Amino acid sequence: MRSSRAGIALLLAAMLGLAACSAPAPGSEPVAAATDIPRVPLSELTASADPRALEGPSTAILGDAAIVPVLADPAQALPATVLSRDAAGDVGTVVADTSRVIAMDLSGSLAATVWGLGFGDTLVGRDVSTTIPGTEDLPIVTTGGHTVNAESIIALAPTLVLTDGSVGPRDVVEQLRDVGITVVFVENTASFDGAAQLARDVAAVFAAPEAGELLAAQIAGDVATARSEIARLAPSGEDRLRIVFLYLRGAAGVYYLFGQESGADDLIAGLGGVDVAGELGWRGMQPLTDEAMLAADPDLILVMTGGLDSVGGVDALLESKPAIALTRAGERRRIVDMADGQILSFGPRSASVLDALARAVYAPAAGS
């Protein structure tokens, strides 16, 4: 049975499709450069004495956007028979050839996982959310609204299409089988635990379980370390930052609060903050209303960089949405943004995302 988090991902995909014609899509920013930004280790960073008193916006930037594979040449034992979570239910699918792969989903997590396992050289196309260094020259097979372009996929002659159903239309993806392409649907849960499980599930498709266990262990270990280091920076108890995640697409008039099981809740917990949406019992995605924003009254707001740009920046957002301006975060302009293809892309870079956000949230004066 598909998880609630996975269902929310599908709902978000549908929502993005409606907004596509008049708004930039998440993850449509250029592929990130593989540069290693010199920075003080998170374990040595000094946080602000009172993070709730900080003023002004901050941008979270990955120290290095690159993904280093856990194995250089993973062993495979093809063919593999795996369960594909099709619309009709779990269906056994035989995967015999992984030489030409397209891995596509809403957040770019699948391609990042393929890369992290050591199979990056098999990728022949990418979705708009795949922005990891090394994918610059891959043709894009989804449009701005995360709509699949079947013709462009077929033209690349993939032997395997790997997806979670969050890009579509789903029936178009399933029809790729009619031209002889193996299509596998995997469950992709927006959480840190889900990222580790996704590593195992994608590895199973490639018949490379050793690589899957290695990557799952690496993700879990790196996230645990990052959370431990962040706990040293974050206030405890009632002094914890109250945080909400807003999804913004100004040109399309799309404004949503992300609640429980959206992925934002796991991210906020990882930052040592209070997920205000969860505290108020909001699940999935809630349309942003003045009443909801004032009830949340967060200390800090997380947003996607592209979303913030689409509303004209921080000042324009506060001017157009007075209820946000009246919150504690609005009064101090405490909005933290991060690249669309990174902030909710649970996968091999999960710990790096937490690291970057923690710097922007707790020690913005320290720079990168």
C-alpha positions as CSV (number, residue, x, y, z in Angstrom):
1,M,0.0,0.0,0.0
2,R,1.4,3.4,-1.0
3,S,2.4,5.5,2.0
4,S,0.8,8.8,3.0
5,R,4.0,10.6,2.2
6,A,4.1,9.1,-1.3
7,G,0.5,10.1,-1.8
8,I,1.4,13.7,-0.9
9,A,4.2,13.6,-3.4
10,L,1.6,12.7,-6.1
11,L,-0.7,15.5,-5.0
12,L,2.1,18.0,-5.1
13,A,3.0,16.8,-8.6
14,A,-0.6,17.4,-9.8
15,M,-0.5,20.8,-8.2
16,L,2.7,21.7,-9.9
17,G,1.3,20.6,-13.2
18,L,-1.6,23.1,-12.8
19,A,0.8,25.9,-12.1
20,A,3.3,25.0,-14.8
21,C,2.2,27.3,-17.6
22,S,2.6,30.4,-15.5
23,A,5.3,29.7,-13.0
24,P,8.9,28.3,-13.0
25,A,9.1,24.7,-11.9
26,P,10.9,23.5,-8.8
27,G,14.4,22.2,-9.7
28,S,14.5,24.1,-13.0
29,E,17.6,25.9,-11.9
30,P,20.9,25.1,-13.6
31,V,23.0,22.1,-12.6
32,A,25.1,23.0,-9.6
33,A,28.8,23.3,-9.9
34,A,31.0,20.7,-8.2
35,T,32.9,23.2,-6.1
36,D,33.9,22.6,-2.5
37,I,33.3,25.8,-0.6
38,P,35.8,26.2,2.3
39,R,33.9,26.4,5.5
40,V,34.3,25.7,9.2
41,P,33.1,22.2,10.1
42,L,29.6,22.3,11.5
43,S,31.0,20.7,14.7
44,E,33.1,23.8,15.3
45,L,30.6,26.5,14.3
46,T,29.5,29.0,16.8
47,A,25.7,29.7,16.7
48,S,24.0,33.0,17.5
49,A,23.4,33.4,21.3
50,D,19.7,33.7,20.5
51,P,18.7,32.4,17.1
52,R,15.1,33.8,17.6
53,A,16.6,37.3,17.7
54,L,18.3,37.1,14.3
55,E,17.1,39.4,11.6
56,G,17.2,39.3,7.8
57,P,17.0,36.6,5.2
58,S,19.6,33.9,4.6
59,T,20.4,31.5,1.8
60,A,21.5,27.9,2.4
61,I,24.2,26.8,0.0
62,L,25.7,23.3,-0.2
63,G,29.4,23.1,0.6
64,D,29.7,20.8,-2.4
65,A,26.8,19.8,-4.6
66,A,28.7,16.7,-6.0
67,I,27.7,13.2,-5.0
68,V,30.5,10.6,-4.5
69,P,29.4,7.1,-5.4
70,V,29.8,4.5,-2.6
71,L,31.4,2.1,-5.2
72,A,33.2,2.8,-8.4
73,D,32.1,-0.3,-10.2
74,P,29.2,-2.0,-8.3
75,A,28.8,-5.7,-8.9
76,Q,25.4,-6.7,-10.6
77,A,23.6,-10.0,-10.8
78,L,21.1,-9.3,-13.6
79,P,18.4,-10.2,-14.4
80,A,16.5,-9.0,-11.4
81,T,12.9,-9.5,-10.6
82,V,11.5,-6.6,-8.6
83,L,8.0,-5.3,-7.5
84,S,6.9,-2.3,-9.5
85,R,4.2,-0.3,-7.6
86,D,1.9,0.2,-10.6
87,A,-1.5,1.8,-10.5
88,A,-3.0,-1.7,-10.5
89,G,-0.9,-2.8,-7.5
90,D,2.5,-4.4,-7.0
91,V,3.6,-6.1,-10.2
92,G,6.6,-8.4,-10.7
93,T,8.9,-6.9,-13.3
94,V,12.0,-8.4,-14.8
95,V,15.0,-6.0,-15.2
96,A,17.5,-7.5,-17.7
97,D,19.4,-4.4,-18.9
98,T,20.5,-1.3,-17.0
99,S,22.9,0.1,-19.6
100,R,20.7,3.0,-20.5
101,V,18.6,4.5,-17.7
102,I,16.3,7.4,-17.1
103,A,15.5,7.9,-13.4
104,M,12.9,10.6,-12.9
105,D,10.8,12.0,-10.1
106,L,9.6,15.3,-8.6
107,S,12.6,16.1,-6.5
108,G,15.5,14.5,-8.4
109,S,16.0,12.0,-5.6
110,L,16.0,8.9,-7.9
111,A,18.8,10.1,-10.2
112,A,20.8,11.2,-7.2
113,T,20.4,7.8,-5.7
114,V,21.4,6.1,-9.0
115,W,24.5,8.3,-9.0
116,G,25.3,7.6,-5.3
117,L,25.1,3.8,-5.9
118,G,27.8,4.1,-8.6
119,F,25.6,3.8,-11.7
120,G,25.7,7.5,-12.8
121,D,27.3,6.5,-16.1
122,T,24.1,4.6,-17.1
123,L,22.0,7.7,-17.1
124,V,21.0,9.0,-20.5
125,G,18.4,11.6,-19.6
126,R,17.2,13.6,-16.6
127,D,14.2,15.3,-15.1
128,V,14.3,19.1,-14.5
129,S,15.0,18.5,-10.8
130,T,18.2,16.6,-11.3
131,T,20.9,19.2,-10.7
132,I,23.8,17.2,-9.5
133,P,27.2,17.9,-11.1
134,G,27.9,15.4,-13.9
135,T,24.4,15.6,-15.3
136,E,24.9,18.9,-17.2
137,D,24.9,17.3,-20.7
138,L,22.0,14.9,-20.2
139,P,18.9,15.7,-22.2
140,I,15.9,16.8,-20.1
141,V,12.8,14.6,-20.5
142,T,10.3,16.5,-18.4
143,T,8.9,19.9,-19.0
144,G,8.5,22.8,-16.5
145,G,5.5,21.3,-14.8
146,H,7.2,17.9,-14.4
147,T,5.2,16.5,-17.3
148,V,6.8,13.6,-19.1
149,N,7.8,14.0,-22.7
150,A,7.3,10.5,-24.0
151,E,8.8,11.2,-27.4
152,S,12.0,12.6,-25.9
153,I,12.3,9.5,-23.7
154,I,11.7,7.1,-26.6
155,A,14.3,8.9,-28.7
156,L,17.0,8.2,-26.1
157,A,16.3,4.4,-26.3
158,P,16.5,3.7,-22.6
159,T,16.5,0.1,-21.5
160,L,15.1,1.1,-18.1
161,V,12.8,3.9,-16.9
162,L,12.8,4.2,-13.1
163,T,10.2,6.5,-11.5
164,D,8.0,6.9,-8.4
165,G,4.9,8.1,-10.2
166,S,5.4,11.8,-9.1
167,V,5.9,12.8,-12.7
168,G,3.5,11.9,-15.4
169,P,0.9,11.6,-16.6
170,R,1.3,8.2,-15.1
171,D,-0.5,6.4,-17.9
172,V,1.9,7.9,-20.4
173,V,4.9,6.5,-18.4
174,E,3.3,3.1,-18.2
175,Q,2.7,3.1,-22.0
176,L,6.4,3.3,-22.5
177,R,6.3,-0.4,-22.1
178,D,4.4,-0.7,-25.3
179,V,7.6,0.2,-27.2
180,G,9.7,-2.3,-25.3
181,I,11.0,-0.1,-22.5
182,T,11.2,-1.7,-19.0
183,V,9.4,0.6,-16.5
184,V,9.8,0.2,-12.8
185,F,7.9,2.2,-10.2
186,V,9.4,2.4,-6.7
187,E,8.1,4.0,-3.6
188,N,9.9,7.2,-2.7
189,T,9.1,8.4,0.8
190,A,10.0,12.1,1.6
191,S,12.0,11.5,4.8
192,F,15.6,10.6,5.9
193,D,14.6,7.0,6.6
194,G,12.9,7.0,3.2
195,A,16.1,8.1,1.5
196,A,18.0,5.1,3.0
197,Q,15.2,2.7,2.0
198,L,15.2,4.2,-1.5
199,A,18.9,3.4,-1.8
200,R,18.1,-0.3,-1.1
201,D,15.1,-0.3,-3.5
202,V,17.0,1.3,-6.4
203,A,19.9,-1.0,-5.8
204,A,17.6,-4.0,-6.0
205,V,16.5,-2.8,-9.5
206,F,20.1,-2.7,-10.5
207,A,20.7,-6.1,-8.9
208,A,23.4,-4.6,-6.7
209,P,22.3,-5.1,-3.1
210,E,25.8,-4.5,-1.7
211,A,25.9,-1.0,-3.1
212,G,22.4,-0.4,-1.7
213,E,23.3,-1.4,1.8
214,L,26.4,0.7,1.7
215,L,24.6,3.8,0.5
216,A,21.7,3.3,3.0
217,A,24.2,3.0,5.8
218,Q,26.1,6.1,4.6
219,I,22.9,8.2,4.4
220,A,21.7,7.1,7.8
221,G,25.1,7.6,9.4
222,D,25.8,11.0,7.8
223,V,22.3,12.3,8.8
224,A,22.8,11.1,12.4
225,T,26.1,12.9,12.6
226,A,24.6,16.1,11.1
227,R,21.7,16.0,13.6
228,S,24.1,15.5,16.5
229,E,26.1,18.5,15.4
230,I,23.0,20.6,14.9
231,A,21.7,19.7,18.3
232,R,24.8,21.5,19.7
233,L,23.7,24.7,17.9
234,A,20.0,24.6,18.3
235,P,18.2,25.8,21.4
236,S,16.4,23.2,23.5
237,G,12.9,22.9,25.0
238,E,10.7,26.0,24.7
239,D,13.5,28.0,23.1
240,R,13.5,25.9,20.0
241,L,12.8,27.8,16.8
242,R,9.3,27.5,15.5
243,I,9.5,26.8,11.8
244,V,7.2,26.5,8.8
245,F,7.9,25.6,5.2
246,L,6.0,27.6,2.6
247,Y,5.7,26.6,-1.1
248,L,5.5,29.7,-3.2
249,R,4.7,30.2,-6.9
250,G,3.7,33.8,-7.3
251,A,2.9,34.1,-11.0
252,A,0.5,31.2,-10.6
253,G,-0.9,32.4,-7.3
254,V,0.1,29.2,-5.6
255,Y,0.9,29.5,-1.9
256,Y,0.9,26.4,0.4
257,L,1.9,25.5,3.9
258,F,3.7,22.1,4.1
259,G,2.5,19.9,7.0
260,Q,3.1,16.4,8.3
261,E,4.3,13.7,5.9
262,S,5.3,16.3,3.3
263,G,9.0,16.0,4.0
264,A,9.2,19.4,5.5
265,D,8.4,17.9,8.9
266,D,11.5,15.6,8.8
267,L,13.6,18.5,7.6
268,I,12.5,20.8,10.4
269,A,13.0,18.0,13.0
270,G,16.5,17.4,11.7
271,L,17.2,21.1,12.2
272,G,16.2,20.8,15.9
273,G,13.2,23.1,15.4
274,V,9.5,22.8,16.1
275,D,7.4,21.9,13.1
276,V,4.6,24.3,13.7
277,A,2.4,22.8,11.0
278,G,2.6,19.4,12.7
279,E,2.0,21.0,16.1
280,L,-1.2,22.4,14.7
281,G,-2.2,19.1,13.2
282,W,-1.9,20.1,9.6
283,R,-1.2,17.2,7.2
284,G,0.2,17.3,3.7
285,M,-0.2,20.6,2.0
286,Q,-2.6,23.3,3.2
287,P,-3.5,26.4,1.1
288,L,-2.0,29.4,2.8
289,T,-4.6,31.6,4.4
290,D,-4.2,34.7,6.6
291,E,-5.7,32.7,9.5
292,A,-3.4,29.8,9.1
293,M,-0.3,32.0,8.9
294,L,-1.2,34.0,12.0
295,A,-2.0,30.8,13.9
296,A,1.4,29.4,13.0
297,D,3.3,32.6,13.9
298,P,6.7,31.1,13.2
299,D,10.1,32.4,14.2
300,L,11.5,31.3,10.8
301,I,10.2,30.4,7.4
302,L,11.8,28.0,4.9
303,V,11.2,28.4,1.2
304,M,12.6,27.2,-2.1
305,T,14.8,29.8,-3.8
306,G,12.9,29.6,-7.1
307,G,9.7,30.1,-5.2
308,L,11.0,33.1,-3.4
309,D,12.2,34.6,-6.7
310,S,8.8,34.0,-8.3
311,V,7.1,36.3,-5.7
312,G,9.7,39.0,-6.2
313,G,11.9,38.3,-3.1
314,V,11.4,38.8,0.6
315,D,10.2,42.4,0.6
316,A,7.6,41.7,-2.1
317,L,6.4,38.6,-0.4
318,L,5.8,40.5,2.9
319,E,4.1,43.4,1.0
320,S,1.8,41.1,-0.9
321,K,1.0,38.8,2.1
322,P,0.5,41.1,5.1
323,A,-0.3,38.1,7.3
324,I,3.2,36.8,6.9
325,A,4.6,40.3,7.7
326,L,2.7,40.2,11.0
327,T,4.3,37.0,12.2
328,R,7.5,37.0,14.2
329,A,9.4,35.7,11.2
330,G,7.9,38.4,9.0
331,E,8.7,41.2,11.4
332,R,12.4,40.2,11.4
333,R,12.4,39.1,7.7
334,R,13.7,35.7,8.9
335,I,13.2,33.7,5.7
336,V,15.8,31.0,4.7
337,D,15.8,29.8,1.1
338,M,17.6,27.0,-0.6
339,A,17.7,25.7,-4.2
340,D,14.5,24.0,-5.3
341,G,16.3,20.9,-6.5
342,Q,18.1,20.5,-3.1
343,I,16.0,21.5,-0.1
344,L,13.5,18.6,-0.2
345,S,15.6,16.1,-2.3
346,F,16.0,13.4,0.3
347,G,18.9,11.1,-0.8
348,P,22.7,10.9,-0.8
349,R,22.9,14.7,0.0
350,S,20.5,14.7,2.9
351,A,23.2,15.4,5.5
352,S,24.7,18.1,3.3
353,V,21.3,19.8,3.0
354,L,20.9,19.7,6.8
355,D,24.4,21.1,7.2
356,A,23.8,24.0,4.8
357,L,20.4,24.8,6.3
358,A,21.8,24.7,9.9
359,R,24.4,27.4,8.9
360,A,21.8,29.7,7.4
361,V,19.4,29.2,10.3
362,Y,21.7,29.3,13.3
363,A,24.9,31.1,12.2
364,P,24.2,33.3,9.1
365,A,26.8,35.8,10.2
366,A,29.5,33.1,9.8
367,G,28.9,33.0,6.1
368,S,29.2,29.8,4.2
